[in-house]
Amino acid sequence: MSQTASGTFEQGMAGDGHFRAHSKKVKSRWSLFEVAAMVTGFVVFWPLGLVALFLKWKNGEMWPGAATSQVPGGPWKMPDMSKWQGRSYGYSSSGNAAFDEYKRTQLAKLEEQRRQLDEEQKAFREHLWNLRKAKDQNEFDRFMAERNTKPASEAPTS
């Protein structure tokens, strides 16, 4: 095989588009010693733990593909959500015009009832606020009346 025919393979690119580590064998799991050294390093003196993490990263042993700077989850793609766009909940067509018209009228009635309930809730909140305001005003008036009325025993004597 000539060098031009195998150029992409020699550069580390496999046929499926993913990088392959061909110069080193990458460990897929951490050994018990490495985990213990990492934990001990962080417990004893945290920079030792960071040094151990840095060495694992530098040697390309953090995750499979780390030596070739392939990010874990890199090939993951967002699911196709285009089929969900353009539809609003509850208003999709059933294929039957009569049922769709019935559904629209029922949903319109429900929306009107919801609007009326919102208005009633707002009116009730205003009613409660007015009651609290009247109660507060009554308590304030009573306080002022008691304060302005001085008992005869507290009158100044000279």
DSSP file (Angstrom, degrees, kcal/mol; ACC not computed):
  #  RESIDUE AA STRUCTURE BP1 BP2  ACC     N-H-->O    O-->H-N    N-H-->O    O-->H-N    TCO  KAPPA ALPHA  PHI   PSI    X-CA   Y-CA   Z-CA
    1    1 A M              0   0    0      0, 0.0     2,-0.1     0, 0.0     0, 0.0   0.000 360.0 360.0 360.0 135.2    0.0    0.0    0.0
    2    2 A S     >  -     0   0    0      1,-0.1     4,-1.3     0, 0.0     3,-0.1  -0.376 360.0-112.8 -83.2 166.2    1.4    3.4   -0.9
    3    3 A Q  T  4 S+     0   0    0      1,-0.2     7,-0.2     2,-0.2    -1,-0.1   0.842 114.6  55.0 -68.8 -32.3    1.5    6.3    1.5
    4    4 A T  T >4 S+     0   0    0      1,-0.2     3,-0.8     2,-0.2     4,-0.3   0.848 105.7  52.4 -70.6 -32.3   -1.1    8.3   -0.4
    5    5 A A  T 34 S+     0   0    0      1,-0.2     3,-0.2     2,-0.1    -1,-0.2   0.830 118.0  36.1 -72.7 -30.3   -3.6    5.5   -0.3
    6    6 A S  T 3X S+     0   0    0     -4,-1.3     4,-2.3     1,-0.2    -1,-0.2   0.082  82.2 117.0-109.0  24.9   -3.4    5.2    3.5
    7    7 A G  H <> S+     0   0    0     -3,-0.8     4,-1.3     1,-0.2     6,-0.2   0.892  76.1  47.1 -61.6 -43.8   -2.9    8.9    4.3
    8    8 A T  H  4>S+     0   0    0     -4,-0.3     5,-2.2    -3,-0.2     4,-0.3   0.867 112.6  50.5 -69.7 -33.3   -6.1    9.3    6.3
    9    9 A F  H >45S+     0   0    0      1,-0.2     3,-1.3     3,-0.2    -2,-0.2   0.910 109.1  50.7 -68.6 -41.3   -5.4    6.1    8.3
   10   10 A E  H 3<5S+     0   0    0     -4,-2.3    -1,-0.2     1,-0.3    -2,-0.2   0.771 104.3  58.3 -69.6 -24.1   -1.8    7.2    9.1
   11   11 A Q  T 3<5S-     0   0    0     -4,-1.3    -1,-0.3    -5,-0.2    -2,-0.2   0.555 124.6-102.2 -81.3  -5.9   -3.0   10.6   10.4
   12   12 A G  T < 5S+     0   0    0     -3,-1.3     8,-2.8    -4,-0.3     2,-0.6   0.496  79.9 130.1 103.6   2.8   -5.2    8.8   12.9
   13   13 A M  B   < -A   19   0A   0     -5,-2.2    -1,-0.3     6,-0.2     6,-0.2  -0.820  43.5-151.8 -96.6 123.7   -8.6    9.1   11.2
   14   14 A A    >   -     0   0    0      4,-2.5     3,-1.6    -2,-0.6    -4,-0.0  -0.340  32.3 -99.6 -83.8 172.0  -10.6    5.9   10.9
   15   15 A G  T 3  S+     0   0    0      1,-0.3    -1,-0.1     2,-0.1    -2,-0.0   0.752 120.1  59.5 -65.2 -25.0  -13.1    5.1    8.2
   16   16 A D  T 3  S-     0   0    0      2,-0.2    -1,-0.3     1,-0.0     3,-0.1   0.404 119.5-104.7 -87.6   4.4  -16.0    6.0   10.4
   17   17 A G  S <  S+     0   0    0     -3,-1.6     2,-0.3     1,-0.3    -2,-0.1   0.453  83.3 119.4  91.6  -0.1  -14.8    9.6   11.0
   18   18 A H        -     0   0    0      1,-0.0    -4,-2.5    52,-0.0    -1,-0.3  -0.767  66.7-113.4-100.9 145.8  -13.5    9.0   14.5
   19   19 A F  B     -A   13   0A   0     -2,-0.3     2,-0.4    -6,-0.2    -6,-0.2  -0.499  29.0-155.5 -73.1 143.5   -9.9    9.5   15.6
   20   20 A R        -     0   0    0     -8,-2.8     2,-0.9    -2,-0.2    -1,-0.0  -0.962  16.7-128.9-120.0 139.3   -8.1    6.4   16.7
   21   21 A A        +     0   0    0     -2,-0.4     5,-0.2     1,-0.2    -9,-0.1  -0.783  37.7 163.4 -85.2 109.2   -5.1    6.3   19.0
   22   22 A H        +     0   0    0     -2,-0.9    -1,-0.2     1,-0.1     3,-0.1   0.594  67.1  53.7-105.6 -12.4   -2.6    4.2   17.0
   23   23 A S  S    S+     0   0    0      1,-0.1     2,-0.3     0, 0.0    -1,-0.1   0.800 115.7  27.7 -91.4 -29.0    0.6    5.1   18.9
   24   24 A K  S    S-     0   0    0      2,-0.0     2,-0.6     0, 0.0    -1,-0.1  -0.913  77.3-120.5-127.5 153.8   -0.6    4.2   22.4
   25   25 A K        -     0   0    0     -2,-0.3     2,-0.4    -3,-0.1    -3,-0.1  -0.869  32.7-140.3 -92.3 124.7   -3.1    1.8   23.8
   26   26 A V        -     0   0    0     -2,-0.6     2,-0.2    -5,-0.2    35,-0.1  -0.722  10.5-129.0 -91.0 129.3   -5.6    3.8   25.8
   27   27 A K        -     0   0    0     -2,-0.4     3,-0.1     1,-0.1    -1,-0.0  -0.535  11.2-158.5 -73.0 140.3   -6.9    2.3   29.0
   28   28 A S  S    S+     0   0    0     -2,-0.2     2,-0.3     1,-0.1    -1,-0.1   0.718  73.3  37.4 -92.6 -22.1  -10.6    2.3   29.2
   29   29 A R  S    S-     0   0    0     34,-0.1     2,-0.3     0, 0.0    -1,-0.1  -0.912  81.2-115.2-128.7 155.8  -10.8    2.1   33.1
   30   30 A W        -     0   0    0     -2,-0.3     2,-0.1    32,-0.1    32,-0.0  -0.674  34.9-121.1 -84.9 141.5   -8.9    3.5   35.9
   31   31 A S     >  -     0   0    0     -2,-0.3     4,-2.1     1,-0.1     5,-0.2  -0.394  22.0-112.0 -78.2 162.2   -7.0    1.1   38.1
   32   32 A L  H  > S+     0   0    0      1,-0.2     4,-2.6     2,-0.2     5,-0.2   0.872 118.9  54.9 -61.1 -37.8   -7.8    0.8   41.8
   33   33 A F  H  > S+     0   0    0      2,-0.2     4,-2.6     1,-0.2    -1,-0.2   0.905 107.6  49.3 -62.3 -42.0   -4.3    2.2   42.5
   34   34 A E  H  > S+     0   0    0      2,-0.2     4,-2.2     1,-0.2    -2,-0.2   0.900 112.1  47.1 -67.0 -40.7   -5.0    5.3   40.4
   35   35 A V  H  X S+     0   0    0     -4,-2.1     4,-2.6     2,-0.2     5,-0.2   0.933 113.6  48.3 -65.3 -44.9   -8.3    6.0   42.0
   36   36 A A  H  X S+     0   0    0     -4,-2.6     4,-2.7     1,-0.2     5,-0.2   0.899 111.8  49.8 -62.6 -40.7   -6.8    5.6   45.5
   37   37 A A  H  X S+     0   0    0     -4,-2.6     4,-2.5     2,-0.2    -1,-0.2   0.896 111.5  49.3 -64.4 -39.7   -3.9    7.9   44.6
   38   38 A M  H  X S+     0   0    0     -4,-2.2     4,-2.1     2,-0.2    -2,-0.2   0.945 114.4  43.4 -64.6 -48.9   -6.3   10.5   43.3
   39   39 A V  H  X S+     0   0    0     -4,-2.6     4,-2.4     1,-0.2    -2,-0.2   0.927 115.8  48.3 -64.2 -45.3   -8.5   10.4   46.4
   40   40 A T  H  X S+     0   0    0     -4,-2.7     4,-3.1    -5,-0.2     5,-0.4   0.904 109.4  54.1 -62.1 -40.9   -5.6   10.4   48.8
   41   41 A G  H  X S+     0   0    0     -4,-2.5     4,-1.8    -5,-0.2     8,-0.8   0.909 111.7  43.8 -59.8 -42.9   -4.0   13.2   46.9
   42   42 A F  H  < S+     0   0    0     -4,-2.1     4,-0.3     6,-0.2    -1,-0.2   0.868 116.7  46.8 -70.8 -35.7   -7.1   15.3   47.3
   43   43 A V  H  < S+     0   0    0     -4,-2.4     3,-0.2    -5,-0.2    -2,-0.2   0.938 119.5  37.4 -71.6 -46.5   -7.6   14.4   51.0
   44   44 A V  H  < S-     0   0    0     -4,-3.1     2,-0.3     1,-0.3    -3,-0.2   0.968 141.9 -13.1 -71.7 -54.3   -4.0   14.9   52.0
   45   45 A F    >X  -     0   0    0     -4,-1.8     3,-2.2    -5,-0.4     4,-0.9  -0.853  63.1-141.6-155.3 110.4   -3.1   18.0   49.9
   46   46 A W  H 3> S+     0   0    0     -4,-0.3     4,-1.8    -2,-0.3     3,-0.3   0.746  97.5  62.4 -55.6 -31.9   -5.5   19.1   47.1
   47   47 A P  H 3> S+     0   0    0      0, 0.0     4,-2.3     0, 0.0    -1,-0.3   0.839  98.7  58.7 -63.0 -27.5   -2.7   20.1   44.7
   48   48 A L  H <> S+     0   0    0     -3,-2.2     4,-2.3    -7,-0.5    -6,-0.2   0.906 104.8  49.8 -64.8 -39.2   -1.5   16.5   44.7
   49   49 A G  H  X S+     0   0    0     -4,-0.9     4,-2.3    -8,-0.8    -1,-0.2   0.897 110.2  50.1 -63.7 -40.1   -4.9   15.4   43.5
   50   50 A L  H  X S+     0   0    0     -4,-1.8     4,-2.7     2,-0.2    -2,-0.2   0.888 108.8  52.1 -65.6 -38.0   -4.8   18.0   40.7
   51   51 A V  H  X S+     0   0    0     -4,-2.3     4,-2.5     2,-0.2    -2,-0.2   0.919 109.5  49.8 -62.9 -42.8   -1.3   16.8   39.7
   52   52 A A  H  X S+     0   0    0     -4,-2.3     4,-2.1     2,-0.2    -2,-0.2   0.914 112.0  47.8 -63.1 -41.8   -2.6   13.3   39.5
   53   53 A L  H  X S+     0   0    0     -4,-2.3     4,-2.5     1,-0.2    -2,-0.2   0.917 111.0  51.4 -63.1 -42.6   -5.6   14.5   37.3
   54   54 A F  H  X S+     0   0    0     -4,-2.7     4,-3.1     1,-0.2    -2,-0.2   0.904 109.1  50.5 -61.5 -42.0   -3.3   16.5   35.1
   55   55 A L  H  X S+     0   0    0     -4,-2.5     4,-2.2     2,-0.2    -1,-0.2   0.912 110.6  49.0 -64.5 -41.3   -1.0   13.4   34.6
   56   56 A K  H  <>S+     0   0    0     -4,-2.1     5,-3.0     1,-0.2     6,-0.5   0.922 115.2  45.2 -62.3 -42.0   -4.0   11.2   33.6
   57   57 A W  H ><5S+     0   0    0     -4,-2.5     3,-1.2     3,-0.2    -2,-0.2   0.925 112.2  50.3 -67.5 -44.2   -5.2   13.9   31.2
   58   58 A K  H 3<5S+     0   0    0     -4,-3.1    -1,-0.2     1,-0.3    -2,-0.2   0.849 109.9  50.6 -64.3 -35.5   -1.7   14.5   29.7
   59   59 A N  T 3<5S-     0   0    0     -4,-2.2    -1,-0.3    -5,-0.2    -2,-0.2   0.504 115.9-116.1 -80.5  -2.8   -1.2   10.8   29.1
   60   60 A G  T < 5S+     0   0    0     -3,-1.2     7,-0.7    -4,-0.3     6,-0.3   0.822  81.8 120.2  74.9  31.4   -4.5   10.6   27.4
   61   61 A E      < +     0   0    0     -5,-3.0    -4,-0.2    -6,-0.2    -5,-0.1   0.257  38.8  93.5-112.1  11.7   -6.0    8.2   30.0
   62   62 A M  S    S-     0   0    0     -6,-0.5    -1,-0.1     1,-0.3    -5,-0.1   0.931 105.0 -17.0 -70.6 -44.4   -8.9   10.3   31.2
   63   63 A W  S >  S-     0   0    0     -6,-0.1     3,-2.3    -3,-0.1     4,-0.3  -0.961  90.4 -72.7-152.4 160.8  -11.4    8.7   28.8
   64   64 A P  T 3  S+     0   0    0      0, 0.0    -3,-0.1     0, 0.0   -36,-0.1  -0.422 123.2  22.3 -60.9 127.5  -11.2    6.7   25.6
   65   65 A G  T > >S+     0   0    0     -5,-0.3     5,-2.5    -2,-0.2     3,-0.6   0.424  84.8 120.1  95.4   0.7  -10.1    9.1   22.9
   66   66 A A  G X 5 +     0   0    0     -3,-2.3     3,-1.5    -6,-0.3    -5,-0.2   0.836  69.0  60.5 -67.0 -31.6   -8.6   11.6   25.3
   67   67 A A  G 3 5S+     0   0    0     -7,-0.7    -1,-0.2    -4,-0.3    -6,-0.1   0.788 107.8  44.8 -66.4 -26.4   -5.1   11.3   23.6
   68   68 A T  G < 5S-     0   0    0     -3,-0.6    -1,-0.3    -8,-0.1    -2,-0.2   0.184 118.5-111.9-101.7  16.4   -6.6   12.4   20.3
   69   69 A S  T < 5 +     0   0    0     -3,-1.5     2,-0.6     1,-0.2    -3,-0.2   0.827  62.2 156.6  56.1  38.0   -8.5   15.3   22.0
   70   70 A Q      < -     0   0    0     -5,-2.5    -1,-0.2   -51,-0.0    -2,-0.1  -0.842  39.6-131.7 -92.2 123.6  -11.8   13.7   21.3
   71   71 A V    >   -     0   0    0     -2,-0.6     3,-2.1    -3,-0.1     2,-0.2  -0.503  23.9-107.2 -76.2 138.1  -14.4   15.0   23.7
   72   72 A P  T 3  S+     0   0    0      0, 0.0    -1,-0.1     0, 0.0    -7,-0.1  -0.465 109.9  17.7 -64.2 135.6  -16.6   12.4   25.5
   73   73 A G  T >  S+     0   0    0     -2,-0.2     3,-1.1    -3,-0.0    -2,-0.1   0.553  88.5 132.1  79.1   7.9  -20.1   12.6   24.0
   74   74 A G  T <   +     0   0    0     -3,-2.1    -1,-0.0     1,-0.3    -4,-0.0   0.890  68.5  49.5 -61.2 -42.7  -18.6   14.5   21.0
   75   75 A P  T 3  S+     0   0    0      0, 0.0    -1,-0.3     0, 0.0     2,-0.1   0.565  85.8 115.4 -75.8  -4.0  -20.4   12.4   18.4
   76   76 A W    <   -     0   0    0     -3,-1.1     2,-0.3     1,-0.0     0, 0.0  -0.425  51.5-158.9 -67.2 136.0  -23.8   12.8   20.2
   77   77 A K        -     0   0    0     -2,-0.1     3,-0.1     3,-0.0    -1,-0.0  -0.880  23.0-105.5-116.4 149.4  -26.3   14.7   18.2
   78   78 A M        -     0   0    0     -2,-0.3     3,-0.1     1,-0.1     0, 0.0  -0.487  47.6-103.2 -66.4 137.1  -29.4   16.6   19.3
   79   79 A P        -     0   0    0      0, 0.0     2,-0.7     0, 0.0    -1,-0.1  -0.281  39.4 -98.8 -62.1 150.6  -32.6   14.7   18.5
   80   80 A D        +     0   0    0      1,-0.1     3,-0.2    -3,-0.1    -3,-0.0  -0.610  45.4 171.2 -74.2 113.6  -34.5   15.9   15.5
   81   81 A M    >>  +     0   0    0     -2,-0.7     3,-1.4     1,-0.1     4,-0.6   0.206  45.4 107.3-107.1  13.2  -37.4   18.0   16.9
   82   82 A S  G >4 S+     0   0    0      1,-0.3     3,-0.7     2,-0.2    -1,-0.1   0.810  71.9  62.0 -65.4 -28.6  -38.6   19.4   13.6
   83   83 A K  G 34 S+     0   0    0     -3,-0.2    -1,-0.3     1,-0.2    -2,-0.1   0.712 102.6  52.3 -70.4 -16.7  -41.7   17.2   13.7
   84   84 A W  G X4 S+     0   0    0     -3,-1.4     3,-0.9     2,-0.1    -1,-0.2   0.617  89.9  96.8 -91.4 -14.2  -42.8   19.0   16.9
   85   85 A Q  T << S+     0   0    0     -3,-0.7     3,-0.1    -4,-0.6    -3,-0.0  -0.447  79.4  27.4 -78.0 149.4  -42.5   22.5   15.5
   86   86 A G  T 3  S+     0   0    0      1,-0.2     2,-0.4    -2,-0.1    -1,-0.2   0.368  97.0 102.9  87.0  -5.7  -45.5   24.4   14.2
   87   87 A R    <   -     0   0    0     -3,-0.9     2,-0.4     5,-0.0    -1,-0.2  -0.897  55.5-154.1-110.8 140.2  -48.0   22.5   16.3
   88   88 A S    >   -     0   0    0     -2,-0.4     3,-1.8    -3,-0.1     4,-0.2  -0.891  37.5 -92.2-108.9 147.1  -49.7   23.9   19.4
   89   89 A Y  T 3  S+     0   0    0     -2,-0.4    -1,-0.0     1,-0.3     0, 0.0  -0.284 106.6   8.0 -59.7 129.9  -51.0   21.6   22.0
   90   90 A G  T 3  S+     0   0    0      1,-0.1    -1,-0.3     3,-0.0    17,-0.1   0.277 110.1  83.8  88.6 -11.2  -54.6   20.6   21.6
   91   91 A Y    <   +     0   0    0     -3,-1.8    -2,-0.1     2,-0.1     2,-0.1   0.170  55.6 125.2-112.4  18.0  -55.1   22.2   18.2
   92   92 A S        -     0   0    0     -4,-0.2     2,-0.2     1,-0.1    -5,-0.0  -0.465  65.3-105.6 -77.3 152.3  -53.8   19.4   15.9
   93   93 A S        -     0   0    0      1,-0.1    -1,-0.1    -2,-0.1     4,-0.1  -0.518  19.1-161.6 -80.5 141.2  -56.1   18.2   13.2
   94   94 A S        -     0   0    0      2,-0.3    -1,-0.1    -2,-0.2     3,-0.1   0.598  46.2-111.5 -93.0 -13.9  -57.7   14.8   13.5
   95   95 A G  S    S+     0   0    0      1,-0.2     2,-0.6     2,-0.0    -2,-0.1   0.255  92.1  99.4  99.5 -11.8  -58.5   14.5    9.8
   96   96 A N     >  -     0   0    0      1,-0.1     4,-2.4     2,-0.0    -2,-0.3  -0.946  59.6-157.6-112.0 118.5  -62.3   14.8   10.4
   97   97 A A  H  > S+     0   0    0     -2,-0.6     4,-2.2     1,-0.2     5,-0.2   0.870  91.8  51.5 -65.0 -38.6  -63.6   18.3    9.8
   98   98 A A  H  > S+     0   0    0      2,-0.2     4,-2.3     1,-0.2    -1,-0.2   0.931 112.8  44.9 -66.0 -44.6  -66.7   17.8   11.9
   99   99 A F  H  > S+     0   0    0      1,-0.2     4,-2.8     2,-0.2    -2,-0.2   0.901 111.4  53.6 -65.9 -39.7  -64.7   16.6   14.9
  100  100 A D  H  X S+     0   0    0     -4,-2.4     4,-2.3     2,-0.2    -1,-0.2   0.895 109.7  48.1 -62.5 -39.3  -62.2   19.4   14.4
  101  101 A E  H  X S+     0   0    0     -4,-2.2     4,-2.3     2,-0.2    -1,-0.2   0.920 112.4  48.8 -66.0 -43.5  -65.0   22.0   14.5
  102  102 A Y  H  X S+     0   0    0     -4,-2.3     4,-2.4     1,-0.2    -2,-0.2   0.917 111.5  50.1 -60.0 -44.0  -66.5   20.4   17.6
  103  103 A K  H  X S+     0   0    0     -4,-2.8     4,-2.6     1,-0.2    -2,-0.2   0.907 109.2  51.4 -62.3 -42.8  -63.1   20.4   19.3
  104  104 A R  H  X S+     0   0    0     -4,-2.3     4,-2.2     1,-0.2    -1,-0.2   0.914 111.1  47.3 -62.1 -43.1  -62.5   24.0   18.5
  105  105 A T  H  X S+     0   0    0     -4,-2.3     4,-2.2     2,-0.2    -2,-0.2   0.907 112.7  48.7 -67.0 -40.1  -65.8   25.1   20.0
  106  106 A Q  H  X S+     0   0    0     -4,-2.4     4,-2.4     1,-0.2    -2,-0.2   0.920 112.4  48.2 -65.3 -42.6  -65.3   23.0   23.1
  107  107 A L  H  X S+     0   0    0     -4,-2.6     4,-2.3     2,-0.2    -1,-0.2   0.866 110.0  52.8 -65.3 -35.5  -61.8   24.5   23.6
  108  108 A A  H  X S+     0   0    0     -4,-2.2     4,-2.1     2,-0.2    -1,-0.2   0.906 109.4  49.2 -65.5 -40.5  -63.2   28.0   23.0
  109  109 A K  H  X S+     0   0    0     -4,-2.2     4,-2.4     2,-0.2    -2,-0.2   0.925 111.8  48.5 -63.2 -44.0  -65.8   27.4   25.7
  110  110 A L  H  X S+     0   0    0     -4,-2.4     4,-2.4     1,-0.2    -2,-0.2   0.893 110.1  51.7 -62.8 -39.4  -63.1   26.1   28.1
  111  111 A E  H  X S+     0   0    0     -4,-2.3     4,-2.2     2,-0.2    -1,-0.2   0.893 109.4  50.0 -65.0 -39.0  -60.9   29.1   27.3
  112  112 A E  H  X S+     0   0    0     -4,-2.1     4,-2.3     2,-0.2    -2,-0.2   0.909 110.8  49.5 -65.0 -42.2  -63.8   31.4   28.1
  113  113 A Q  H  X S+     0   0    0     -4,-2.4     4,-2.5     2,-0.2    -2,-0.2   0.898 110.5  50.7 -63.5 -39.7  -64.4   29.6   31.4
  114  114 A R  H  X S+     0   0    0     -4,-2.4     4,-2.2     2,-0.2    -2,-0.2   0.914 109.8  50.0 -64.0 -41.7  -60.8   29.9   32.3
  115  115 A R  H  X S+     0   0    0     -4,-2.2     4,-2.1     2,-0.2    -2,-0.2   0.905 110.7  49.8 -62.7 -42.0  -60.9   33.7   31.5
  116  116 A Q  H  X S+     0   0    0     -4,-2.3     4,-2.5     1,-0.2    -2,-0.2   0.901 109.7  50.8 -64.2 -41.0  -63.9   34.1   33.8
  117  117 A L  H  X S+     0   0    0     -4,-2.5     4,-2.4     1,-0.2    -1,-0.2   0.896 108.8  51.9 -63.3 -38.7  -62.3   32.2   36.6
  118  118 A D  H  X S+     0   0    0     -4,-2.2     4,-2.1     2,-0.2    -2,-0.2   0.902 110.5  48.5 -63.2 -40.5  -59.2   34.5   36.3
  119  119 A E  H  X S+     0   0    0     -4,-2.1     4,-2.4     2,-0.2    -2,-0.2   0.908 111.7  49.2 -65.9 -41.5  -61.4   37.5   36.5
  120  120 A E  H  X S+     0   0    0     -4,-2.5     4,-2.4     1,-0.2    -2,-0.2   0.891 110.2  51.3 -64.3 -39.3  -63.2   36.2   39.5
  121  121 A Q  H  X S+     0   0    0     -4,-2.4     4,-2.3     2,-0.2    -1,-0.2   0.907 110.4  49.1 -64.2 -41.1  -59.9   35.4   41.2
  122  122 A K  H  X S+     0   0    0     -4,-2.1     4,-2.2     2,-0.2    -2,-0.2   0.916 111.3  49.4 -64.0 -43.2  -58.8   39.0   40.5
  123  123 A A  H  X S+     0   0    0     -4,-2.4     4,-2.3     1,-0.2    -2,-0.2   0.893 110.5  50.7 -63.8 -39.3  -62.0   40.4   42.0
  124  124 A F  H  X S+     0   0    0     -4,-2.4     4,-2.6     2,-0.2    -1,-0.2   0.900 108.6  51.6 -65.8 -40.7  -61.6   38.2   45.1
  125  125 A R  H  X S+     0   0    0     -4,-2.3     4,-2.3     1,-0.2    -1,-0.2   0.916 110.4  48.9 -61.2 -42.3  -58.1   39.4   45.6
  126  126 A E  H  X S+     0   0    0     -4,-2.2     4,-2.5     2,-0.2    -2,-0.2   0.905 110.0  52.0 -63.4 -40.8  -59.2   43.0   45.4
  127  127 A H  H  X S+     0   0    0     -4,-2.3     4,-2.4     2,-0.2    -2,-0.2   0.934 110.8  47.2 -60.2 -47.5  -62.0   42.3   47.9
  128  128 A L  H  X S+     0   0    0     -4,-2.6     4,-2.5     1,-0.2    -1,-0.2   0.891 111.3  51.6 -61.8 -39.1  -59.5   40.7   50.3
  129  129 A W  H  X S+     0   0    0     -4,-2.3     4,-2.5     2,-0.2    -1,-0.2   0.913 109.8  49.2 -64.4 -42.2  -57.2   43.7   49.9
  130  130 A N  H  X S+     0   0    0     -4,-2.5     4,-2.6     2,-0.2    -2,-0.2   0.893 110.7  50.9 -64.2 -39.7  -60.1   46.1   50.6
  131  131 A L  H  X S+     0   0    0     -4,-2.4     4,-2.6     2,-0.2    -2,-0.2   0.930 111.9  46.5 -62.4 -45.2  -61.0   44.2   53.7
  132  132 A R  H  X S+     0   0    0     -4,-2.5     4,-2.8     1,-0.2    -2,-0.2   0.902 112.3  50.7 -63.5 -40.2  -57.4   44.3   55.0
  133  133 A K  H  X S+     0   0    0     -4,-2.5     4,-2.4     2,-0.2    -2,-0.2   0.918 111.8  47.1 -64.1 -43.0  -57.2   48.0   54.2
  134  134 A A  H  X S+     0   0    0     -4,-2.6     4,-2.5     2,-0.2    -2,-0.2   0.904 113.0  49.2 -64.8 -41.4  -60.4   48.7   56.1
  135  135 A K  H  X S+     0   0    0     -4,-2.6     4,-2.6     2,-0.2    -2,-0.2   0.926 112.1  48.0 -63.6 -44.9  -59.3   46.6   59.0
  136  136 A D  H  X S+     0   0    0     -4,-2.8     4,-2.4     1,-0.2    -2,-0.2   0.908 112.0  49.5 -62.1 -41.5  -55.9   48.4   59.1
  137  137 A Q  H  X S+     0   0    0     -4,-2.4     4,-2.7     2,-0.2    -2,-0.2   0.910 111.0  50.1 -63.9 -41.8  -57.6   51.8   58.9
  138  138 A N  H  X S+     0   0    0     -4,-2.5     4,-2.4     1,-0.2    -2,-0.2   0.929 111.8  47.4 -61.8 -46.6  -60.0   50.8   61.7
  139  139 A E  H  X S+     0   0    0     -4,-2.6     4,-2.2     1,-0.2    -1,-0.2   0.885 112.6  49.7 -63.4 -38.4  -57.1   49.7   63.9
  140  140 A F  H  X S+     0   0    0     -4,-2.4     4,-2.6     2,-0.2    -2,-0.2   0.924 110.3  49.6 -66.1 -44.4  -55.2   52.9   63.1
  141  141 A D  H  X S+     0   0    0     -4,-2.7     4,-2.3     1,-0.2    -2,-0.2   0.912 111.4  49.3 -60.8 -42.5  -58.2   55.1   64.0
  142  142 A R  H  X S+     0   0    0     -4,-2.4     4,-2.5     2,-0.2    -1,-0.2   0.910 110.8  50.6 -63.4 -42.4  -58.6   53.2   67.3
  143  143 A F  H  X S+     0   0    0     -4,-2.2     4,-2.3     1,-0.2    -2,-0.2   0.937 111.2  47.6 -60.1 -47.2  -54.9   53.7   68.1
  144  144 A M  H  X S+     0   0    0     -4,-2.6     4,-2.2     1,-0.2    -1,-0.2   0.885 111.3  51.1 -63.8 -38.1  -55.1   57.4   67.4
  145  145 A A  H  X S+     0   0    0     -4,-2.3     4,-1.3     1,-0.2    -1,-0.2   0.916 112.2  46.6 -65.3 -42.9  -58.2   57.8   69.5
  146  146 A E  H  < S+     0   0    0     -4,-2.5    -2,-0.2     1,-0.2    -1,-0.2   0.869 113.3  49.7 -66.8 -35.5  -56.6   56.0   72.5
  147  147 A R  H  < S+     0   0    0     -4,-2.3    -2,-0.2    -5,-0.2    -1,-0.2   0.879 110.7  48.0 -71.4 -39.5  -53.4   58.0   72.1
  148  148 A N  H  < S+     0   0    0     -4,-2.2     2,-0.8    -5,-0.2    -1,-0.2   0.743  97.1  78.5 -76.6 -22.3  -55.2   61.4   72.0
  149  149 A T  S  < S-     0   0    0     -4,-1.3    -1,-0.1    -5,-0.2    -4,-0.0  -0.789  70.4-164.5 -89.2 111.4  -57.3   60.6   75.0
  150  150 A K        -     0   0    0     -2,-0.8    -3,-0.1     1,-0.0     5,-0.1  -0.800  19.9-118.6 -97.9 136.6  -55.2   61.1   78.1
  151  151 A P    >   -     0   0    0      0, 0.0     3,-0.9     0, 0.0     4,-0.1  -0.345  21.9-119.2 -67.4 154.5  -56.3   59.7   81.4
  152  152 A A  G >  S+     0   0    0      1,-0.2     3,-1.2     2,-0.2    -2,-0.0   0.767 110.5  62.6 -67.1 -26.8  -56.9   62.2   84.3
  153  153 A S  G 3  S+     0   0    0      1,-0.3    -1,-0.2     3,-0.0    -3,-0.0   0.747  99.9  53.9 -72.5 -22.1  -54.2   60.6   86.4
  154  154 A E  G <  S+     0   0    0     -3,-0.9    -1,-0.3     2,-0.1    -2,-0.2   0.350  80.6 121.3 -93.5   7.8  -51.5   61.5   83.9
  155  155 A A  S <  S-     0   0    0     -3,-1.2     2,-0.1     1,-0.1    -3,-0.0  -0.458  74.7-101.3 -70.5 142.1  -52.4   65.2   83.8
  156  156 A P        -     0   0    0      0, 0.0     2,-0.4     0, 0.0    -1,-0.1  -0.407  36.8-158.3 -68.0 135.1  -49.5   67.4   84.8
  157  157 A T              0   0    0     -2,-0.1     0, 0.0     1,-0.1     0, 0.0  -0.921 360.0 360.0-114.3 139.7  -49.6   68.8   88.4
  158  158 A S              0   0    0     -2,-0.4    -1,-0.1     0, 0.0     0, 0.0   0.387 360.0 360.0-129.0 360.0  -47.8   71.8   89.5
